Amino acid sequence: MSARNMSEITIALVGKTGHGKSSTGNTILRREAFERDSSMGDGTELLELKRDTFDGYKLKVYDLPGLEAVHLSQEHIIRQLHSLMDSAKSIHLFVFVFNYTCRFSTEEAKAFYELQKVFGNEFLRKHGMIVVTHGDNCSKNALESRLSPEQAFSLWCEHSGENFKGLIKMVDDRMLLVYNFGTFENDNDRMISSKRLHEIAIQMFQKGKPYTKQEFDRINTKNNSKGTCTIL
């Protein structure tokens, strides 16, 4: 199938700097397309877009600035959200990225409620999923506790706090533990993570109802009449 005839799936990566947004984008694209973010660095400041083709689909992956990017103004981050919708026109899957080794904070919970003001109350349930990075740490903890990785991850979710459990419900329980390190070969952990992310993206695409720029504009016209939103 020629690229011209391929269906296009659009994915947006959302989360804090250092939680593995860019690495997750690389796992989706199966190459080092995005520069890895670091908890010690500033991370992504501007919206980034990378593309590739897999199994008859064109994938467009957007990497957004970190939600907590305190060195950036709130106006800058809001402009990047508008740039995202101006560029993408429609988005099939918003991927909310969290680090397995970190605790979901009250500030992060607030950020996602603010995102609902920008994108609408239904966008998480209809278009969102959670990716938890650093699956290798989960596997290590599982081995030390004599559990399977699945059991260890289930326990982690149980002890993740009410705010995170609430977010899981908000995305209709779409959640995946991923491995973002290593090569892509022989169905290793990273390749399996990539395949599962592709499967979920295709499922969301096949629903046939992406989040659209028209919906975004309608919501923000209403927001502007009430006052501005903040992210953190």
Helices and strands as residue ranges (DSSP letters): G 3-5, E 7-15, H 21-29, E 48-54, E 57-63, H 74-88, E 90-91, E 93-99, H 106-119, H 123-127, E 128-133, H 135-145, H 149-158, H 162-170, E 175-177, H 189-206, E 211-212, H 213-226
